[in-house]
């Protein structure tokens, strides 16, 4: 890959085209996205998201950004946990903003009903957010679809206050040897077939699988987070490395 191209699954495409192609994928799958997540992960994504939000540990009065937040699956978990903490302490609940580049994904989220969340169309690489205002930032299963991961991390660092915390939940590399052939067979055969069955869109889910394989492994991504200026960085594998939760702090 050179500076003029970006990965789109296993393809190399002009860098300027990637965002549009990714937007088309998510426009296509928006109405079935949550159902497909259940089918693709056997419901495990719910446990991974619960663990990520527990680690974020939303506090009363905080301003929290759910970037590439899609249908608001993570944001609703944050709200439930944060509202509970605020009620117990008699304080104001956290203020939660869902930001996503795709209108159809946001509309699918809003269609799930009034929920007290704030919805915004915006690009993770150029957030419509002022400097140093957020207490916490989370991006869940979204950063691998961005054209410039370094720019996403730089934006996250920019919008977080000193003491702010960053979390990224993303598919990663298996940490258990010997399972790769089984995992690959499921990923490249079963998941596109489920996409065909449930959403009549095998190609979009083929891209999603390929994008996972192109994303940096746990240690390389950890280094990118450090290079963006975050400190106290670490990660935790989930399901043997099928996905990983990375985090870091701003000083």
Buried (B, 14 or more C-beta within 10 A) or exposed (E): EEEEBBBBBEEBBEBEEBBEBBBEBBBBBBBBBBEBBEBBBEEBBBEBBEBBBEBBEBBBBBBBBBBBBBBBBBBBBBBEBBBEBBEEEEEEBBBBBBBBBBEBBBEBBBEEEEBEBEBBEBBBBEBEBEEEEBBBBBBBBBBBBBBBBEBBBBBBBBBBBEEBBBBBBBBBBBBEEEEEEEBEEEBBEBBBEBBBEBBEBBEBBBBBBBBBBBBBEBEEBBEBBBEBBBEEBEBEBBBBBBBBBBBBBBE
